[in-house]
Amino acid sequence: MKAFTYIKQGEFGFTEKEKPTMIDAHDAIVRVTLSSICTSDLHIKHGSVPRAVPGITVGHEMVGIVEEVGEKVTHVKPGDRVTVNVETFCGECFYCQHGYVNNCTSPHGGWALGCRIDGGQTEYVRVPYATTGLNKIPDSVSDEQALFVGDILATGFWATRISEITEEDTVLIIGAGPTGVCCLLCTLLKNPKNIIVCEKSQARREFIQKHYPQVMVVEPEDCETFVKEHSQHGGADVVMEVAGGPDTFQLAWKCARPNAIVTVVAMYDKPQMLPLPDMYGKNLIFKTGGVDGCDCEEILDLIAQGKIDTTPLITHRFPLSRIEEAYDVFENRKDGVIKVAIFPG
């Protein structure tokens, strides 16, 4: 089968691989029916993920149909449509038992698929710990509706949960890329008093204004002043930093009111400076990534109820045979792209 592969730093390409087989009784084999490209894939390409293994099939955003399950997998069966979790977790260690599945102590724990073991930008994928890594898609939910459940939507749901948002809050979301929009969708479920989205791209600001007119939008240059003018206590009660740009971490803490929560969702390419003398007295609470993706079943239920819809994010669709073109469009933000969907063929 054709598999889109991490060849070496700076290079992805197609290789021919055998269809995966079962290794463990907890495994499942899934036929990929739809996948996507994530910014984290670009981080791998550019060498920003040291644990990524050259030669692995990339891709960790996918849905598919179960082909085969190990004897210890009981909650899904061949023929079921499923989401695939970005994280692999055993469900039994200290961290899994406390909901911190990103820190699972299993050798395959955390982000494995498409990073340390073969992922989903191909035809078939082996999913370790399938009992925790697969969630059955309700019949009323399409593949496109479910595509982002296992990764960026799980990230948005997790970020919103740990940010402790209340209905009295002003929430600032920095970055209106795909993950930022997922954070926005999950923030809307909390019904805060104000939501402000900060984004430098005009196309993405227009996307937010078109699809979420109840949300205020601002450019980075005006963000600090705008947030102070539209909040009750001199800054945002909650800030989610989802952009991961060179100055966005600094912008996040500057826009937060004293004693606010700053949730760092972004994955940075470089270390960030924590200027403690400058922020002394703000008494901020920082919460940092990565995602604990253990809410997928609840998210699927919310999609089935019509309370979350990520399909507007899919602006482009490509067959697997044209995934190199899809990467070019996504990485270089061509043609107003937000997310791409990759289908077999």
ZISUL-V549239 format. One record per helix or strand of 2 or more residues. SS is the DSSP state (H for helix, E for strand). FROM is the first residue (numbers start at 1). LEN is the number of residues. If there is no record, write none. Layout:
BEGIN
<<SS;FROM;LEN> <SS;FROM;LEN>>
END
This chain:
BEGIN
<<E;2;7> <E;11;6> <E;28;9> <H;39;7> <E;62;8> <E;81;4> <E;87;2> <H;94;4> <H;101;3> <E;110;2> <E;124;4> <H;130;4> <E;134;3> <H;143;4> <H;152;11> <E;170;5> <H;178;11> <E;194;5> <H;202;10> <E;216;3> <H;220;10> <E;236;6> <H;248;8> <E;256;9> <H;276;4> <E;285;4> <H;296;9> <H;311;3> <E;314;6> <H;320;12> <H;334;3> <E;339;5>>
END
